[in-house]
Amino acid sequence: MLAKVCGLTAVDDVEVAVGAGADAIGVVMNRTSPRAVDADLARRIIAAADGAVDTVLVVNDMPSADAARLAQEIGASILQLHGTYTEADFAAAAAIFPRLWRATSLAHSPDLRVGAYGEEALLLDAPRPGSGEQWDLSALTGRAPDGHWLLAGGLRPDNVAAAIAAVVPWGVDVSSGVESSPGVKDHGLIRAFLAEVCAASR
């Protein structure tokens, strides 16, 4: 079970997440997000991982080719295009940066085939990303994706095990569910979340 801790805003978050068993960390560079960081901080957060885990740049409000160049510049290993990016947008990014994840929600009636846009993984999020709202997982009954897909949206230490049991994703992604306030990670909650994921994975 892959576990990604997203929306890191401080370098010291990295050691906690990696030490607690995260497989990936994410930095957000969306202008409207409370978790947005600038390129310098994103680069320092990614450097702190020192190659121990995948490092993901998350964007939703810039052209995909610009995002791909930015991912290269800050040293990210994966670019996550979040929202309504098109197949053509993914092709433009892939010409520059090879590893792409597609993030969307059922509200956009997405193609649920992993790799439909050339991405290596698909992330299904709440209709309002970053809101901390858990969505109705019964909507995936009989139509959950196959392959490398991540569940996101409203996951917390107290509900992630049940969510994993309900829809059996390849991975999970958490951001607001391990925060003390928007954009501020709670290290105890990160450890608790990852412990629950590890237990559920067994």
N, C-alpha and C positions, 0 to 999 in steps of 0.2 A: 504494500500500500504506500504509494508516494504521498508525502506530506509537504505541502508548501506553506510557508508563513510569508504573507505578502504585506506590502505597505510599510516596510521598515523605514524608520526615519532617523535612526541613531546607529552609530557604528557599534555600540555595545550590545545592541539587539542581536547582532550576528552571532557572537560567541554563544549567547544563550540558546538561540534557535538551533545552531549546528550541534552544540553540546547535548541538547535534549533530543536530537534525532531527526531534525528536519532534513529532507532530501533536496529542498529548493527554497530559496528566499526570493522575494520580489521587491522591487522599488517602483514607485508610481511617479510618472511625470505627466499627469493630467493637470491642466491649469486650475480646474475647479475642485480638485480633491483636497480634503484636509490632510491627506498623507503625501501630498506632492513634495518632491525634493528637487533641488536644482542639480545640474549635471555634475558639479564638483562633489556634492554630498553623495549622489548616486555612485559616482566612481569610487569614493572612499568606502562606502558600504560594500560594494562588490569586491573591492580589493581585500577587505577584511575577511571575506569568505575563503580567500587564498586557494580557490579551486576545489574546496572540500565538498561543495554542493553546487547544483545548478543555480545560476543567478539570472533572474528574469526581469526584463524591463517591461512595464505595463503602460500602455498608452491607449487613449481613445479619442483624442481631439487634435491629432496632427496627421499630415499626409503619411501614408505608409512608407514611402521611400525615405522621407526625412527621419521617421522613427527607426528604420533599419540602419541608416548612417549613424544615428545617435547611439543605438545599441552597440555598434562597433566602437564608437569613440569612448564609451564608458566601460567597455570590457565585459558587457553582459554575455551570457552564453545562449540565452533564449530571448526572443521578442514576442510578447503577448499582445496581439491586436484585439482590443476589447470593444464590442459594440457592433456597429452596422457596416464594418469594412466588407468590401465586395471581393469576389474571386479575383478580379483584376487588381485590386489593392494588394492582395496577398502575392500575386505574381510579381508586382513591382517591388515588393519588399524582398521576396525570395531571390531576385536577381542581384541583391546586394548582401543579404544576410541569410544564412541557410536554415537556421532553426527557428521555426515559427509555431506559436500556439494560437488557436482561435478561441476567443471567449465571447459568449453570447448568452441570451436567456430565451426561454420558451416564448416570451412575449414577442419576440421578433420572428416567430415561426421559422427557426433556423433549419438548415440541413443538418440532421443529426448523425450523418456518416462521418466518422473520424477520418480526416484526410480529404474531405470533399473539396477544400480549397488549397490542398497541398500541405496543410499543417500536420505536425507530428502528434499533436494532442489537442483535444477539445475540452474547454471548460464551460460548464453550465452554471450560471450565476442567477441571483435573484433579479427581478425586473428592474430594481434600482440598485445597481452595484455599489457596494460600500455602505449600504444603509443598515446592515446588521439584521435585516429582516429575513427570517427563514421562509422559504416558499413551500408550496404544497407538493411534496415529493410524489404524491400519488399520481401526478400528471405524467410521471415516467413509467407507470405500470404498463408493461408490455411494449414499451418503446424506448427503453434505455439504450444508449449507444453501445456499440461493441468496441473493444480495444481500449486505447489509451485516452480515457476521459476522466476529468476531475469534477467533483462536486464542490460548489461554493455557494455562499449566500446564507448568512445567519448561523453559521456553525460556531459552536462554543464547546468548552470541555464537557458540559452537562448534556449535550445532545448529539455529539458527533458519532458516538458508538451506535446509537439508534439509527442515525441517518445512513451509516455505512451498511448496517444490517438490512435496511429497507431497500436500497437501490444498488448496492455492491459496485461502487465505482472503482476505477483503477487508482484514483488518488483523490485527495481532499485539499482544499485551499481555505485558509483562514486569514482574516485581517482584523475587522472590528471586534470579532469575538474574543480576541486576546488583548484588548486595550482597556486602559483605565480611563481614558478620554480619547476623543477622536484624534488619531495620529500619534498617540502615545502608547507604546506597547507595555504591557504588564508582564514582567518576566516570569512571575509565578503562573500566570494563566497560559503563557506559551508552554511552559514545562508540563502543566496539567493537560493541556490539549494534546500534546504530542504523546504523552503517556497513554491517554485514552485511545488514540489512533493505533498505537503499538499494540495495546491489549486487544482491540477489535480486529486487528489484522491477523491475530493468531487463530 
